[in-house]
Amino acid sequence: MTGSAHLRELGEFLKHRRGELTPAQVGLPERGHTQRRVQGLRREEVAELAAISTDYYVRIEQGRLAPSPPVLDSLARELRLDGDQRTYVEGLVSQAAPAARRKTPRRTARPAVHPHLARLLGQLSDTPAIVFGPRLDILAWNPLAAELLCDFAAVPESERNYVRMVFTDPMMRDIYPEWEDVARTCVEVLRMEAGTNPTDPALTALVGELSVADQQFRVWWAEHRVAHQDFGSKRITHSVVGDLTLDWDSFRYAGAPEQQLVLWSAEPGTPDAERLTDLARATAPGP
């Protein structure tokens, strides 16, 4: 991995972000009556807001210069970055540092699920549970998760990736009534992952494959939006029990930081909880 890859990604991200803002949004007056040749803010306007020279900002956007912490803080503030976006750009600059490159472990294409997580999955019978790896690869699951979403065992291991399935498996569009929201979030989470390791060959291959396979993915990926999510809720349409809305929570395992356990649950006493219980009974082993 090279620091320049992270800086190029930083520059692309800043370029797209300034394209989303107008002078009025950041408190700048419209100058003159000529039509603007660029969408959003000009480079010199961003430099003015951040109190740096235009040349300095141009080099940042071209991926030729890592901004200092005060400059990065100023850019994040003036470009109205939210918490996830700040984390993303700070991570890119941090990963570009030579020391950070030396400490970055070489990533395998698909790690095996940690034995402790695998054992925990075997003990969860009433809660759908999935273990995700880097790039949202699906590493392991319990029977209730397969009953809730799909038979992951029927999917070839090389294709067992949550983002790939959301965009290429028609069944996922039936499962999620709000498919577009789910799919957009997948892209944003994957883009956040790219900030950690933009030269990851498996990630590059996945993005290339989905960009060819799905126009919406291609458009959303180009928007450079990022997100980090540890919890949320999703509405699911199940062929047996009907519609149910479940909360999900993600837990990083300290013994394998790139692996996360995702659990699905419902508020006790609600119709959603009853439907989830019905599913659990259907997957319970016989006497």
Secondary structure as a PSIPRED ss2 file (coil, helix, strand):
# PSIPRED VFORMAT (PSIPRED V4.0)

   1 M C   1.000  0.000  0.000
   2 T C   1.000  0.000  0.000
   3 G H   0.000  1.000  0.000
   4 S H   0.000  1.000  0.000
   5 A H   0.000  1.000  0.000
   6 H H   0.000  1.000  0.000
   7 L H   0.000  1.000  0.000
   8 R H   0.000  1.000  0.000
   9 E H   0.000  1.000  0.000
  10 L H   0.000  1.000  0.000
  11 G H   0.000  1.000  0.000
  12 E H   0.000  1.000  0.000
  13 F H   0.000  1.000  0.000
  14 L H   0.000  1.000  0.000
  15 K H   0.000  1.000  0.000
  16 H H   0.000  1.000  0.000
  17 R H   0.000  1.000  0.000
  18 R H   0.000  1.000  0.000
  19 G H   0.000  1.000  0.000
  20 E C   1.000  0.000  0.000
  21 L C   1.000  0.000  0.000
  22 T C   1.000  0.000  0.000
  23 P H   0.000  1.000  0.000
  24 A H   0.000  1.000  0.000
  25 Q H   0.000  1.000  0.000
  26 V H   0.000  1.000  0.000
  27 G C   1.000  0.000  0.000
  28 L C   1.000  0.000  0.000
  29 P C   1.000  0.000  0.000
  30 E C   1.000  0.000  0.000
  31 R C   1.000  0.000  0.000
  32 G C   1.000  0.000  0.000
  33 H C   1.000  0.000  0.000
  34 T C   1.000  0.000  0.000
  35 Q C   1.000  0.000  0.000
  36 R C   1.000  0.000  0.000
  37 R C   1.000  0.000  0.000
  38 V C   1.000  0.000  0.000
  39 Q C   1.000  0.000  0.000
  40 G C   1.000  0.000  0.000
  41 L C   1.000  0.000  0.000
  42 R C   1.000  0.000  0.000
  43 R H   0.000  1.000  0.000
  44 E H   0.000  1.000  0.000
  45 E H   0.000  1.000  0.000
  46 V H   0.000  1.000  0.000
  47 A H   0.000  1.000  0.000
  48 E H   0.000  1.000  0.000
  49 L H   0.000  1.000  0.000
  50 A H   0.000  1.000  0.000
  51 A C   1.000  0.000  0.000
  52 I C   1.000  0.000  0.000
  53 S C   1.000  0.000  0.000
  54 T H   0.000  1.000  0.000
  55 D H   0.000  1.000  0.000
  56 Y H   0.000  1.000  0.000
  57 Y H   0.000  1.000  0.000
  58 V H   0.000  1.000  0.000
  59 R H   0.000  1.000  0.000
  60 I H   0.000  1.000  0.000
  61 E H   0.000  1.000  0.000
  62 Q C   1.000  0.000  0.000
  63 G C   1.000  0.000  0.000
  64 R C   1.000  0.000  0.000
  65 L C   1.000  0.000  0.000
  66 A C   1.000  0.000  0.000
  67 P C   1.000  0.000  0.000
  68 S C   1.000  0.000  0.000
  69 P H   0.000  1.000  0.000
  70 P H   0.000  1.000  0.000
  71 V H   0.000  1.000  0.000
  72 L H   0.000  1.000  0.000
  73 D H   0.000  1.000  0.000
  74 S H   0.000  1.000  0.000
  75 L H   0.000  1.000  0.000
  76 A H   0.000  1.000  0.000
  77 R H   0.000  1.000  0.000
  78 E H   0.000  1.000  0.000
  79 L C   1.000  0.000  0.000
  80 R C   1.000  0.000  0.000
  81 L C   1.000  0.000  0.000
  82 D C   1.000  0.000  0.000
  83 G H   0.000  1.000  0.000
  84 D H   0.000  1.000  0.000
  85 Q H   0.000  1.000  0.000
  86 R H   0.000  1.000  0.000
  87 T H   0.000  1.000  0.000
  88 Y H   0.000  1.000  0.000
  89 V H   0.000  1.000  0.000
  90 E H   0.000  1.000  0.000
  91 G H   0.000  1.000  0.000
  92 L H   0.000  1.000  0.000
  93 V H   0.000  1.000  0.000
  94 S H   0.000  1.000  0.000
  95 Q H   0.000  1.000  0.000
  96 A H   0.000  1.000  0.000
  97 A C   1.000  0.000  0.000
  98 P H   0.000  1.000  0.000
  99 A H   0.000  1.000  0.000
 100 A H   0.000  1.000  0.000
 101 R H   0.000  1.000  0.000
 102 R H   0.000  1.000  0.000
 103 K H   0.000  1.000  0.000
 104 T C   1.000  0.000  0.000
 105 P C   1.000  0.000  0.000
 106 R C   1.000  0.000  0.000
 107 R C   1.000  0.000  0.000
 108 T C   1.000  0.000  0.000
 109 A C   1.000  0.000  0.000
 110 R C   1.000  0.000  0.000
 111 P C   1.000  0.000  0.000
 112 A C   1.000  0.000  0.000
 113 V C   1.000  0.000  0.000
 114 H C   1.000  0.000  0.000
 115 P H   0.000  1.000  0.000
 116 H H   0.000  1.000  0.000
 117 L H   0.000  1.000  0.000
 118 A H   0.000  1.000  0.000
 119 R H   0.000  1.000  0.000
 120 L H   0.000  1.000  0.000
 121 L H   0.000  1.000  0.000
 122 G H   0.000  1.000  0.000
 123 Q H   0.000  1.000  0.000
 124 L C   1.000  0.000  0.000
 125 S C   1.000  0.000  0.000
 126 D C   1.000  0.000  0.000
 127 T C   1.000  0.000  0.000
 128 P C   1.000  0.000  0.000
 129 A E   0.000  0.000  1.000
 130 I E   0.000  0.000  1.000
 131 V E   0.000  0.000  1.000
 132 F E   0.000  0.000  1.000
 133 G C   1.000  0.000  0.000
 134 P H   0.000  1.000  0.000
 135 R H   0.000  1.000  0.000
 136 L H   0.000  1.000  0.000
 137 D E   0.000  0.000  1.000
 138 I E   0.000  0.000  1.000
 139 L E   0.000  0.000  1.000
 140 A E   0.000  0.000  1.000
 141 W E   0.000  0.000  1.000
 142 N C   1.000  0.000  0.000
 143 P H   0.000  1.000  0.000
 144 L H   0.000  1.000  0.000
 145 A H   0.000  1.000  0.000
 146 A H   0.000  1.000  0.000
 147 E H   0.000  1.000  0.000
 148 L H   0.000  1.000  0.000
 149 L C   1.000  0.000  0.000
 150 C C   1.000  0.000  0.000
 151 D C   1.000  0.000  0.000
 152 F H   0.000  1.000  0.000
 153 A H   0.000  1.000  0.000
 154 A H   0.000  1.000  0.000
 155 V C   1.000  0.000  0.000
 156 P C   1.000  0.000  0.000
 157 E H   0.000  1.000  0.000
 158 S H   0.000  1.000  0.000
 159 E H   0.000  1.000  0.000
 160 R C   1.000  0.000  0.000
 161 N E   0.000  0.000  1.000
 162 Y H   0.000  1.000  0.000
 163 V H   0.000  1.000  0.000
 164 R H   0.000  1.000  0.000
 165 M H   0.000  1.000  0.000
 166 V H   0.000  1.000  0.000
 167 F H   0.000  1.000  0.000
 168 T H   0.000  1.000  0.000
 169 D C   1.000  0.000  0.000
 170 P H   0.000  1.000  0.000
 171 M H   0.000  1.000  0.000
 172 M H   0.000  1.000  0.000
 173 R H   0.000  1.000  0.000
 174 D H   0.000  1.000  0.000
 175 I H   0.000  1.000  0.000
 176 Y C   1.000  0.000  0.000
 177 P C   1.000  0.000  0.000
 178 E C   1.000  0.000  0.000
 179 W H   0.000  1.000  0.000
 180 E H   0.000  1.000  0.000
 181 D H   0.000  1.000  0.000
 182 V H   0.000  1.000  0.000
 183 A H   0.000  1.000  0.000
 184 R H   0.000  1.000  0.000
 185 T H   0.000  1.000  0.000
 186 C H   0.000  1.000  0.000
 187 V H   0.000  1.000  0.000
 188 E H   0.000  1.000  0.000
 189 V H   0.000  1.000  0.000
 190 L H   0.000  1.000  0.000
 191 R H   0.000  1.000  0.000
 192 M H   0.000  1.000  0.000
 193 E H   0.000  1.000  0.000
 194 A H   0.000  1.000  0.000
 195 G H   0.000  1.000  0.000
 196 T H   0.000  1.000  0.000
 197 N C   1.000  0.000  0.000
 198 P C   1.000  0.000  0.000
 199 T C   1.000  0.000  0.000
 200 D C   1.000  0.000  0.000
 201 P H   0.000  1.000  0.000
 202 A H   0.000  1.000  0.000
 203 L H   0.000  1.000  0.000
 204 T H   0.000  1.000  0.000
 205 A H   0.000  1.000  0.000
 206 L H   0.000  1.000  0.000
 207 V H   0.000  1.000  0.000
 208 G H   0.000  1.000  0.000
 209 E H   0.000  1.000  0.000
 210 L H   0.000  1.000  0.000
 211 S H   0.000  1.000  0.000
 212 V H   0.000  1.000  0.000
 213 A H   0.000  1.000  0.000
 214 D C   1.000  0.000  0.000
 215 Q H   0.000  1.000  0.000
 216 Q H   0.000  1.000  0.000
 217 F H   0.000  1.000  0.000
 218 R H   0.000  1.000  0.000
 219 V H   0.000  1.000  0.000
 220 W H   0.000  1.000  0.000
 221 W H   0.000  1.000  0.000
 222 A H   0.000  1.000  0.000
 223 E C   1.000  0.000  0.000
 224 H C   1.000  0.000  0.000
 225 R C   1.000  0.000  0.000
 226 V C   1.000  0.000  0.000
 227 A C   1.000  0.000  0.000
 228 H C   1.000  0.000  0.000
 229 Q C   1.000  0.000  0.000
 230 D C   1.000  0.000  0.000
 231 F E   0.000  0.000  1.000
 232 G E   0.000  0.000  1.000
 233 S E   0.000  0.000  1.000
 234 K E   0.000  0.000  1.000
 235 R E   0.000  0.000  1.000
 236 I E   0.000  0.000  1.000
 237 T E   0.000  0.000  1.000
 238 H E   0.000  0.000  1.000
 239 S C   1.000  0.000  0.000
 240 V C   1.000  0.000  0.000
 241 V C   1.000  0.000  0.000
 242 G E   0.000  0.000  1.000
 243 D E   0.000  0.000  1.000
 244 L E   0.000  0.000  1.000
 245 T E   0.000  0.000  1.000
 246 L E   0.000  0.000  1.000
 247 D E   0.000  0.000  1.000
 248 W E   0.000  0.000  1.000
 249 D E   0.000  0.000  1.000
 250 S E   0.000  0.000  1.000
 251 F E   0.000  0.000  1.000
 252 R E   0.000  0.000  1.000
 253 Y E   0.000  0.000  1.000
 254 A C   1.000  0.000  0.000
 255 G C   1.000  0.000  0.000
 256 A E   0.000  0.000  1.000
 257 P E   0.000  0.000  1.000
 258 E E   0.000  0.000  1.000
 259 Q E   0.000  0.000  1.000
 260 Q E   0.000  0.000  1.000
 261 L E   0.000  0.000  1.000
 262 V E   0.000  0.000  1.000
 263 L E   0.000  0.000  1.000
 264 W E   0.000  0.000  1.000
 265 S E   0.000  0.000  1.000
 266 A C   1.000  0.000  0.000
 267 E C   1.000  0.000  0.000
 268 P C   1.000  0.000  0.000
 269 G C   1.000  0.000  0.000
 270 T C   1.000  0.000  0.000
 271 P H   0.000  1.000  0.000
 272 D H   0.000  1.000  0.000
 273 A H   0.000  1.000  0.000
 274 E H   0.000  1.000  0.000
 275 R H   0.000  1.000  0.000
 276 L H   0.000  1.000  0.000
 277 T H   0.000  1.000  0.000
 278 D H   0.000  1.000  0.000
 279 L H   0.000  1.000  0.000
 280 A H   0.000  1.000  0.000
 281 R H   0.000  1.000  0.000
 282 A H   0.000  1.000  0.000
 283 T H   0.000  1.000  0.000
 284 A C   1.000  0.000  0.000
 285 P C   1.000  0.000  0.000
 286 G C   1.000  0.000  0.000
 287 P C   1.000  0.000  0.000
